Amino acid sequence: MSPTTLPAGPEHGHVTFLGAGPGDPGLLTLRAVEALGHADVLVAEHEVLDVVRTHARPGVTVVTAEPGPSSDPLPGTGTPHPMLVDGASASVEVPAVRDASHLVMEAARGGRRVVRAVSGDPGLDTYAAEEMLACAAAGVPFEVVPGVAAAVGVPAYAGVPLRDAQGADVRFVDARTASDRCWTEVGASDGTVVVSTTLDSVGAAAGELVSAGRKPDTPMTVTVAGTTTRQRTWTATLGTIAQTLKQAKVLPSPEGGRPVIAVVGERSAPALRDQLSWFESKPLFGWKVLVPRTKEQAASLSDQLRSYGAVPHEVPTIAVEPPRTPQQMERAVKGLVTGRYEWIAFTSVNAVKAVREKFEEYGLDARAFAGIKVAAVGEQTAHALVAFGVKPDLVPSGEQSAAGLLDDWPPYDPVFDPIDRVFLPRADIATETLVAGLIELGWEVDDVTAYRTVRASPPPADTREAIKGGGFDAVLFTSSSTVRNLVGIAGKPHNVTVIACIGPATAKTAEEHGLRVDVMAPEPSVHKLAEALADFGQRRRTAAREAGDPVTRPSERRPGTRRRRAT
């Protein structure tokens, strides 16, 4: 779709200038999420596109505003060059519109609700201010949704408080535009100074402060990629920061132009930061963790991994497809309605999804379960049922497995059970444990194939190379089939990658494939597996600190280094 034929909207357009924060998607405000959900057109800086696009409604026109070829690479400093983004995330140039300002105005005049998303806070973005003035001059209504400014949010994530109980002075300096007078005034102050600059200009900014009167031994922290899992912070002094960055081998570097936030003053002292560095000290901070599960099952696990500081990478190893012959499933669902069953037992989230889809096909809802007892094999399956509107009558009190379900399942009693039949919708490759156990308890079982599990397509070439080459820090195996399927479609994980398994059977399969198991969940639960990996990462981090070694990720070890078995 060309920018001159954007879909029409209400008679009067509206523009929301929205601050997307410094990088962490969790820092978006509730008002920002609400505005994104109602946008017809989303114009976002390239740096925050992934942060805001997630909350946009389906069908929204998305445009990324990138700096032009001659622009300053730092956010908010160059004239944004609009690129129309299609659904496949590919970008095509929009030649009919000169810059983002014209695109915003055109869309708003056409009666559309436009969200203009910028890094940090729009009040600190010079180009956003110009666009606001243009809206005001043209009579286009607009609002401003503040965001967390990088100069405030990044130090907080780096463990550097900007003020203390004495209320010391805090000055903010943009090194890109600071005048000699500005440096002189800041240098004369003994308060905290927050400097927005670039990685290769930190040394020059430190020199300006020393020349202006600050002592060379004044503490200084420098943070790159703040509030993201790529965040890295160096602590030094004004006089030593250049050498510190050089020794860390980050300079000279092609990435020397990356934006950084530097904090100068006693609040940056190493002893204080060591106590307050809550973000970079997360147990799995920066770890790339492979999650080989179906897409539907990976979401909650990935969220938990992010809470530990990890960067989850979801690779589907199993694809779920309908049964080849649907008649058996159709008869069973009709039997639910006609009172054929006393119980229905769900052994997976996919089984719940399959039954729910069949219900919707017939125009049924959760009320069709009235009078039927419902069992769920574990917490995740129970949550899926609750989301469907069904509260399960039976969830294992112990092990969350078919065996655990059988331990709590009541035997058939002809006095209390008017019907002796159980509906068991499950995968085509499921084991017979549950069926045999229910029959032994006196029940008749309709064992119905509700869905088929097939091996997923191989992941992209770069993902396969990362798996085999040690690009991932850990991989979580949640079943024996995920081990077999991942190795089958992508190859065996490198020997530096930490292998975490959900239970003994999965661990045995991993070892049969030549993998050394480092972590095993104390009980068969994906969330306990993630907790066990976090505990492993914390022990590893603590051991490195006690030994006086730098904290590194497993993927940063030398190739060929053998892993130690977890104790």
C-alpha positions as CSV (number, residue, x, y, z in Angstrom):
1,M,0.0,0.0,0.0
2,S,1.4,3.4,-0.9
3,P,1.6,6.2,1.6
4,T,-0.8,8.4,-0.5
5,T,-3.5,5.7,-0.3
6,L,-3.6,4.9,3.4
7,P,-7.0,3.7,4.5
8,A,-9.5,6.3,5.5
9,G,-10.5,6.9,9.1
10,P,-12.6,9.3,11.1
11,E,-13.2,12.8,9.9
12,H,-10.8,14.3,12.4
13,G,-7.4,12.6,12.9
14,H,-5.4,12.5,16.1
15,V,-1.7,12.1,16.9
16,T,-0.2,10.5,20.0
17,F,3.4,11.3,20.6
18,L,4.5,8.3,22.7
19,G,7.7,7.6,24.6
20,A,8.8,4.0,24.3
21,G,11.4,4.2,26.9
22,P,15.1,3.2,26.7
23,G,14.7,-0.4,25.5
24,D,13.0,-2.7,28.0
25,P,9.5,-3.5,26.7
26,G,8.3,-3.7,30.3
27,L,8.8,0.1,30.7
28,L,5.9,1.0,28.4
29,T,3.2,2.8,30.4
30,L,-0.4,1.5,30.5
31,R,-1.5,4.6,28.6
32,A,1.1,3.8,25.9
33,V,-0.2,0.3,25.5
34,E,-3.8,1.6,25.2
35,A,-2.9,4.1,22.6
36,L,-1.0,1.5,20.5
37,G,-4.0,-0.7,20.6
38,H,-6.2,1.9,19.0
39,A,-3.7,3.2,16.4
40,D,-4.5,3.2,12.6
41,V,-1.0,4.2,11.7
42,L,2.2,3.5,13.8
43,V,5.3,5.6,13.0
44,A,8.1,4.3,15.2
45,E,11.8,4.9,15.4
46,H,13.7,1.8,14.2
47,E,15.2,1.3,17.7
48,V,11.8,0.9,19.4
49,L,9.8,-0.7,16.5
50,D,9.9,-4.2,18.1
51,V,9.0,-2.7,21.5
52,V,5.8,-1.0,20.4
53,R,4.7,-3.1,17.5
54,T,3.7,-6.0,19.7
55,H,0.9,-3.9,21.2
56,A,-0.5,-2.6,17.9
57,R,-3.8,-4.0,16.7
58,P,-3.9,-6.3,13.6
59,G,-4.1,-4.5,10.4
60,V,-2.3,-1.3,11.6
61,T,-0.1,0.4,9.0
62,V,3.4,0.3,10.4
63,V,6.2,2.7,9.4
64,T,9.6,2.8,10.8
65,A,11.4,6.1,10.9
66,E,15.2,5.6,10.4
67,P,17.8,8.3,10.3
68,G,18.9,9.3,6.8
69,P,22.4,8.5,5.5
70,S,23.9,11.7,6.7
71,S,22.1,11.8,10.0
72,D,23.6,11.5,13.5
73,P,23.1,7.8,14.5
74,L,21.8,8.7,17.9
75,P,18.0,8.6,18.5
76,G,16.2,11.9,18.3
77,T,19.0,13.8,16.5
78,G,18.5,13.2,12.7
79,T,15.6,13.7,10.4
80,P,13.8,10.4,10.4
81,H,13.4,8.7,7.0
82,P,10.1,6.8,6.7
83,M,10.1,3.2,5.6
84,L,6.8,1.3,5.2
85,V,6.9,-2.1,6.9
86,D,4.8,-4.9,5.6
87,G,3.5,-8.0,7.6
88,A,6.7,-9.9,6.8
89,S,8.9,-7.3,8.5
90,A,10.5,-6.4,5.2
91,S,10.9,-2.7,4.5
92,V,10.3,-0.7,1.3
93,E,11.1,2.9,0.8
94,V,8.3,5.4,0.8
95,P,9.4,7.9,-1.9
96,A,6.2,10.0,-1.8
97,V,6.9,11.3,1.7
98,R,10.0,13.3,2.5
99,D,10.2,12.6,6.2
100,A,8.3,11.3,9.2
101,S,6.8,14.7,10.0
102,H,5.0,14.8,6.6
103,L,3.8,11.3,7.0
104,V,2.4,12.0,10.4
105,M,0.6,15.1,9.2
106,E,-0.7,13.4,6.1
107,A,-2.1,10.5,8.1
108,A,-3.7,12.7,10.7
109,R,-5.3,15.0,8.1
110,G,-6.8,11.9,6.5
111,G,-8.7,11.2,9.8
112,R,-6.5,8.5,11.2
113,R,-5.3,7.9,14.7
114,V,-1.5,8.1,14.5
115,V,1.0,7.0,17.1
116,R,4.4,8.5,16.8
117,A,6.7,6.4,18.9
118,V,10.2,7.6,19.9
119,S,13.0,6.3,22.1
120,G,13.0,7.5,25.7
121,D,10.6,10.4,26.3
122,P,9.1,12.6,23.5
123,G,9.8,15.7,25.6
124,L,13.5,15.1,25.1
125,D,13.3,14.3,21.4
126,T,14.0,17.4,19.3
127,Y,12.3,16.1,16.2
128,A,9.2,15.1,18.1
129,A,9.0,18.7,19.4
130,E,9.0,20.0,15.8
131,E,6.2,17.6,14.8
132,M,4.1,18.7,17.8
133,L,4.5,22.3,16.6
134,A,3.5,21.3,13.1
135,C,0.3,19.6,14.5
136,A,-0.5,22.7,16.6
137,A,-0.1,25.0,13.6
138,A,-2.3,22.8,11.4
139,G,-5.0,22.4,14.1
140,V,-4.4,18.7,14.4
141,P,-5.3,17.5,17.9
142,F,-2.5,15.6,19.6
143,E,-1.5,14.3,23.0
144,V,1.9,13.3,24.6
145,V,2.4,10.1,26.5
146,P,5.6,10.4,28.5
147,G,8.1,7.6,28.5
148,V,11.0,6.7,30.7
149,A,14.0,8.8,29.6
150,A,17.2,7.0,29.0
151,A,19.1,9.4,31.2
152,V,17.0,8.3,34.2
153,G,16.1,4.7,33.3
154,V,19.5,3.5,32.3
155,P,21.3,4.5,35.6
156,A,18.4,2.8,37.5
157,Y,19.0,-0.4,35.7
158,A,22.8,-0.1,36.1
159,G,22.4,0.2,39.9
160,V,23.4,3.9,40.1
161,P,21.0,6.1,42.1
162,L,21.2,9.7,41.0
163,R,20.2,11.3,44.3
164,D,20.7,10.6,48.0
165,A,19.1,11.7,51.2
166,Q,21.0,14.9,51.1
167,G,19.4,15.8,47.7
168,A,22.6,16.4,45.8
169,D,22.5,18.4,42.6
170,V,21.9,16.3,39.4
171,R,22.9,17.7,36.0
172,F,22.0,16.2,32.6
173,V,24.3,16.9,29.7
174,D,24.0,15.9,26.0
175,A,27.6,15.7,24.9
176,R,26.5,15.9,21.2
177,T,25.3,19.5,21.7
178,A,27.0,20.7,24.9
179,S,28.7,24.1,24.6
180,D,31.9,25.1,26.4
181,R,29.8,27.1,28.8
182,C,27.7,24.0,29.6
183,W,30.8,22.0,30.4
184,T,32.2,24.8,32.6
185,E,29.0,25.0,34.6
186,V,28.8,21.2,35.1
187,G,32.5,21.0,36.0
188,A,32.0,23.7,38.7
189,S,29.3,21.6,40.4
190,D,30.1,18.7,42.8
191,G,26.8,17.0,42.1
192,T,26.0,14.0,39.9
193,V,26.3,14.4,36.2
194,V,24.5,12.2,33.7
195,V,26.1,12.4,30.2
196,S,24.4,11.2,27.0
197,T,27.1,10.4,24.5
198,T,28.6,7.6,22.4
199,L,30.9,4.8,23.3
200,D,33.9,6.3,21.3
201,S,33.2,9.8,22.7
202,V,33.2,8.8,26.4
203,G,36.9,9.6,26.8
204,A,36.4,13.0,25.3
205,A,33.5,13.8,27.6
206,A,35.5,12.7,30.6
207,G,38.3,15.0,29.4
208,E,35.9,18.0,29.1
209,L,34.8,17.4,32.7
210,V,38.3,17.3,34.0
211,S,39.3,20.4,32.1
212,A,36.2,22.1,33.6
213,G,37.4,21.4,37.1
214,R,36.3,17.8,38.1
215,K,39.0,15.7,39.7
216,P,40.4,12.9,37.6
217,D,39.7,10.4,40.4
218,T,35.9,11.1,40.3
219,P,34.0,7.8,39.9
220,M,32.3,7.2,36.6
221,T,30.1,4.5,35.2
222,V,29.4,3.9,31.5
223,T,26.4,1.8,30.4
224,V,25.7,0.6,26.8
225,A,22.4,-1.0,25.6
226,G,20.8,0.1,28.9
227,T,17.6,-1.7,30.2
228,T,18.0,-4.5,27.7
229,T,19.6,-8.0,28.2
230,R,22.5,-6.7,26.1
231,Q,23.3,-4.1,28.8
232,R,26.9,-3.8,29.9
233,T,28.3,-1.4,32.5
234,W,31.9,-0.4,33.2
235,T,33.1,1.4,36.3
236,A,36.2,3.6,36.4
237,T,37.1,7.2,37.0
238,L,37.2,10.2,34.8
239,G,40.9,9.7,34.4
240,T,40.9,6.0,33.7
241,I,37.7,5.4,31.7
242,A,39.4,5.5,28.3
243,Q,41.9,2.9,29.4
244,T,39.3,0.8,31.0
245,L,37.2,0.6,27.8
246,K,40.4,-0.1,25.8
247,Q,41.3,-3.0,28.1
248,A,37.8,-4.4,27.9
249,K,38.4,-4.5,24.1
250,V,35.3,-2.4,23.3
251,L,37.4,0.3,21.7
252,P,38.3,0.9,19.0
253,S,35.3,-0.9,17.7
254,P,32.8,-0.7,14.8
255,E,30.2,-0.2,17.5
256,G,31.9,2.8,18.9
257,G,29.1,5.0,17.8
258,R,26.5,3.2,20.0
259,P,24.7,5.5,22.5
260,V,25.7,5.2,26.1
261,I,24.7,6.8,29.4
262,A,27.6,7.8,31.6
263,V,27.1,8.8,35.3
264,V,29.8,10.9,37.0
265,G,30.0,11.4,40.8
266,E,30.2,9.6,44.1
267,R,26.9,7.8,43.4
268,S,28.9,5.8,40.8
269,A,31.4,4.5,43.3
270,P,32.0,0.7,42.7
271,A,31.2,-0.3,46.3
272,L,27.7,1.3,46.0
273,R,27.0,-0.1,42.6
274,D,28.0,-3.6,43.7
275,Q,25.2,-3.5,46.2
276,L,22.6,-2.0,43.9
277,S,23.3,-3.7,40.5
278,W,20.0,-5.7,40.5
279,F,19.6,-6.0,36.7
280,E,23.0,-7.3,35.5
281,S,23.2,-9.6,38.5
282,K,20.2,-11.7,37.5
283,P,21.0,-15.4,37.4
284,L,20.7,-15.8,33.7
285,F,21.5,-12.3,32.6
286,G,22.2,-12.2,28.9
287,W,22.0,-15.9,28.4
288,K,20.6,-17.0,25.1
289,V,18.4,-19.9,25.9
290,L,16.9,-22.2,23.3
291,V,13.3,-23.2,24.0
292,P,12.5,-26.2,21.7
293,R,8.7,-26.4,22.1
294,T,5.5,-25.8,20.2
295,K,4.8,-22.1,19.8
296,E,1.7,-22.3,21.9
297,Q,3.5,-23.9,24.8
298,A,6.6,-21.7,24.7
299,A,5.1,-18.3,25.7
300,S,4.8,-18.7,29.5
301,L,8.2,-20.5,29.7
302,S,9.9,-17.7,27.7
303,D,8.3,-15.1,30.0
304,Q,9.7,-16.8,33.1
305,L,13.2,-17.0,31.5
306,R,13.1,-13.3,30.7
307,S,12.4,-12.6,34.4
308,Y,15.8,-14.3,35.1
309,G,17.5,-12.0,32.6
310,A,17.7,-14.6,29.8
311,V,17.0,-14.1,26.1
312,P,14.7,-17.0,25.1
313,H,14.8,-18.2,21.5
314,E,11.8,-20.3,20.6
315,V,12.4,-23.0,18.1
316,P,9.3,-25.2,17.3
317,T,10.3,-28.8,17.1
318,I,6.8,-30.3,17.0
319,A,4.0,-29.2,14.8
320,V,0.4,-30.0,15.8
321,E,-2.0,-31.1,13.1
322,P,-5.6,-32.4,13.0
323,P,-6.1,-36.2,13.0
324,R,-6.2,-37.8,9.5
325,T,-9.7,-39.1,10.2
326,P,-11.9,-36.6,12.2
327,Q,-14.9,-38.9,12.5
328,Q,-13.8,-40.5,15.8
329,M,-13.3,-37.1,17.4
330,E,-16.6,-35.9,16.1
331,R,-18.5,-38.9,17.6
332,A,-16.7,-38.4,20.9
333,V,-17.6,-34.7,21.2
334,K,-21.3,-35.5,20.3
335,G,-21.1,-38.2,23.1
336,L,-20.2,-35.5,25.6
337,V,-23.4,-33.6,24.8
338,T,-25.6,-36.8,24.9
339,G,-24.3,-38.0,28.2
340,R,-22.1,-40.8,27.1
341,Y,-19.2,-40.0,29.5
342,E,-18.7,-39.7,33.3
343,W,-15.2,-38.2,32.9
344,I,-13.0,-36.5,30.3
345,A,-9.3,-36.5,30.9
346,F,-7.0,-33.9,29.3
347,T,-3.3,-34.8,29.2
348,S,-2.0,-31.7,27.4
349,V,-2.7,-28.1,26.5
350,N,-3.0,-29.3,22.9
351,A,-5.8,-31.7,23.8
352,V,-7.7,-28.8,25.4
353,K,-7.2,-26.8,22.2
354,A,-8.3,-29.6,20.0
355,V,-11.6,-30.1,21.9
356,R,-12.2,-26.4,22.1
357,E,-11.8,-26.0,18.4
358,K,-14.3,-28.8,17.8
359,F,-16.7,-27.2,20.2
360,E,-16.5,-23.9,18.3
361,E,-17.1,-25.8,15.1
362,Y,-20.3,-27.1,16.5
363,G,-21.3,-23.8,18.2
364,L,-20.8,-25.3,21.7
365,D,-19.1,-23.7,24.7
366,A,-17.9,-24.7,28.1
367,R,-21.6,-25.3,29.2
368,A,-21.4,-28.6,27.3
369,F,-19.2,-29.9,30.2
370,A,-22.2,-29.7,32.6
371,G,-22.5,-32.9,34.6
372,I,-19.2,-34.3,33.4
373,K,-16.1,-34.6,35.6
374,V,-13.0,-33.1,34.2
375,A,-9.4,-34.1,34.9
376,A,-6.2,-32.3,33.9
377,V,-2.7,-33.9,33.9
378,G,-1.0,-30.8,35.4
379,E,-1.1,-27.1,36.1
380,Q,-0.5,-25.9,32.5
381,T,-3.4,-28.0,31.2
382,A,-5.6,-26.9,34.1
383,H,-4.8,-23.2,33.2
384,A,-5.8,-23.9,29.6
385,L,-9.1,-25.4,30.8
386,V,-9.8,-22.4,33.1
387,A,-9.2,-20.1,30.1
388,F,-11.8,-22.1,28.3
389,G,-14.3,-21.6,31.2
390,V,-13.9,-25.0,32.8
391,K,-12.6,-25.6,36.3
392,P,-11.1,-29.2,36.5
393,D,-12.3,-31.5,39.2
394,L,-9.1,-33.5,39.4
395,V,-5.5,-32.3,39.1
396,P,-2.7,-34.6,40.4
397,S,-1.6,-33.7,43.9
398,G,1.8,-35.2,43.3
399,E,3.7,-35.8,40.1
400,Q,2.2,-34.0,37.1
401,S,2.1,-36.9,34.7
402,A,-0.1,-39.8,33.6
403,A,1.2,-41.8,36.6
404,G,0.4,-39.0,39.0
405,L,-3.1,-38.6,37.6
406,L,-3.7,-42.4,38.1
407,D,-2.6,-42.1,41.7
408,D,-5.5,-39.8,42.4
409,W,-8.1,-41.2,40.1
410,P,-11.0,-42.9,41.9
411,P,-11.9,-46.5,41.0
412,Y,-15.2,-47.1,39.2
413,D,-18.0,-47.6,41.7
414,P,-21.3,-48.7,40.2
415,V,-23.2,-47.3,43.2
416,F,-21.9,-43.7,42.8
417,D,-20.9,-43.6,39.1
418,P,-24.0,-43.9,36.8
419,I,-21.7,-44.1,33.7
420,D,-18.5,-46.1,33.5
421,R,-16.9,-44.4,30.4
422,V,-14.0,-41.9,30.1
423,F,-13.3,-39.8,27.1
424,L,-9.5,-39.4,26.6
425,P,-8.6,-37.0,23.8
426,R,-4.8,-37.1,23.2
427,A,-2.0,-37.2,20.7
428,D,-1.5,-40.0,18.2
429,I,1.9,-40.9,19.7
430,A,0.8,-40.9,23.4
431,T,1.8,-43.8,25.6
432,E,-0.7,-46.4,26.9
433,T,0.0,-45.8,30.6
434,L,-3.1,-43.9,31.3
435,V,-5.4,-46.1,29.3
436,A,-4.2,-49.3,31.0
437,G,-4.4,-47.7,34.4
438,L,-8.0,-46.5,34.0
439,I,-9.1,-49.9,32.7
440,E,-7.4,-51.5,35.8
441,L,-9.5,-49.1,37.9
442,G,-12.7,-50.5,36.3
443,W,-13.3,-47.7,33.7
444,E,-14.1,-48.1,30.0
445,V,-12.0,-45.7,27.9
446,D,-12.7,-44.1,24.6
447,D,-9.1,-43.4,23.6
448,V,-9.5,-40.8,20.8
449,T,-6.8,-39.2,18.6
450,A,-7.5,-35.5,19.0
451,Y,-4.4,-34.3,17.2
452,R,-1.2,-35.5,15.5
453,T,2.3,-34.4,16.4
454,V,4.8,-34.2,13.6
455,R,8.3,-33.0,13.4
456,A,8.5,-29.3,12.6
457,S,10.4,-27.8,9.7
458,P,14.1,-27.0,10.3
459,P,14.8,-23.6,11.8
460,P,16.7,-20.9,9.8
461,A,20.3,-21.6,8.8
462,D,21.7,-19.0,11.3
463,T,19.8,-20.7,14.2
464,R,21.1,-24.1,13.2
465,E,24.7,-22.7,13.1
466,A,24.2,-21.2,16.5
467,I,23.0,-24.5,17.9
468,K,25.9,-26.5,16.5
469,G,28.5,-23.7,17.0
470,G,27.9,-22.9,20.6
471,G,25.9,-19.7,20.1
472,F,23.4,-20.7,22.7
473,D,24.2,-20.7,26.4
474,A,21.5,-23.2,27.4
475,V,18.8,-25.4,25.9
476,L,15.7,-26.6,27.8
477,F,14.4,-30.1,26.9
478,T,10.9,-30.7,28.1
479,S,10.4,-34.2,26.7
480,S,12.3,-37.0,25.0
481,S,10.6,-36.0,21.7
482,T,12.0,-32.5,21.9
483,V,15.5,-34.0,22.2
484,R,15.0,-36.3,19.2
485,N,13.3,-33.7,17.1
486,L,15.8,-30.8,17.8
487,V,18.8,-33.0,17.0
488,G,16.9,-34.3,13.9
489,I,16.0,-30.8,12.5
490,A,18.9,-28.7,13.7
491,G,21.8,-30.9,14.9
492,K,23.3,-31.6,18.2
493,P,24.0,-28.6,20.6
494,H,27.6,-27.7,21.1
495,N,29.4,-29.0,24.1
496,V,29.7,-25.6,25.8
497,T,25.9,-25.3,25.8
498,V,24.2,-26.1,29.2
499,I,21.7,-28.9,28.8
500,A,18.7,-28.8,31.1
501,C,16.1,-31.6,31.1
502,I,12.6,-31.9,32.7
503,G,13.1,-35.4,34.1
504,P,15.0,-38.6,34.1
505,A,13.5,-40.0,31.0
506,T,14.3,-36.9,29.0
507,A,17.8,-36.8,30.5
508,K,18.4,-40.4,29.4
509,T,17.3,-39.6,25.9
510,A,19.7,-36.6,25.8
511,E,22.6,-38.8,27.0
512,E,21.7,-41.4,24.4
513,H,22.2,-38.6,21.8
514,G,25.7,-37.8,23.2
515,L,24.7,-34.8,25.4
516,R,25.9,-34.2,28.9
517,V,23.0,-33.2,31.2
518,D,23.9,-30.3,33.5
519,V,20.5,-29.5,35.0
520,M,17.5,-31.5,35.8
521,A,14.2,-30.3,37.3
522,P,13.3,-31.5,40.8
523,E,9.9,-32.3,39.5
524,P,8.4,-32.6,36.0
525,S,7.3,-29.1,35.5
526,V,8.5,-26.6,32.9
527,H,8.5,-23.8,35.5
528,K,10.6,-25.9,37.9
529,L,12.9,-26.6,35.0
530,A,13.4,-22.9,34.4
531,E,13.9,-22.4,38.2
532,A,16.6,-25.1,38.2
533,L,18.4,-23.5,35.3
534,A,18.3,-20.1,37.1
535,D,19.7,-21.8,40.3
536,F,22.5,-23.3,38.1
537,G,23.3,-19.9,36.6
538,Q,23.3,-18.2,40.1
539,R,25.7,-20.9,41.5
540,R,27.9,-20.4,38.4
541,R,27.9,-16.6,38.9
542,T,28.7,-16.9,42.6
543,A,31.6,-19.3,42.0
544,A,33.1,-16.9,39.5
545,R,32.9,-14.0,41.8
546,E,34.4,-15.9,44.8
547,A,37.2,-17.0,42.6
548,G,37.9,-13.5,41.5
549,D,37.0,-14.3,37.9
550,P,34.9,-12.3,35.5
551,V,31.3,-13.5,35.2
552,T,30.9,-14.9,31.7
553,R,28.2,-16.8,29.9
554,P,28.7,-20.4,28.8
555,S,28.9,-19.3,25.1
556,E,31.8,-17.0,25.9
557,R,34.0,-20.0,26.9
558,R,36.8,-21.1,24.5
559,P,35.5,-23.5,21.8
560,G,36.1,-27.0,22.8
561,T,36.0,-26.4,26.6
562,R,34.2,-29.2,28.3
563,R,31.3,-28.5,30.6
564,R,31.3,-29.7,34.2
565,R,28.4,-31.9,35.3
566,A,26.1,-30.0,37.6
567,T,26.4,-31.0,41.3
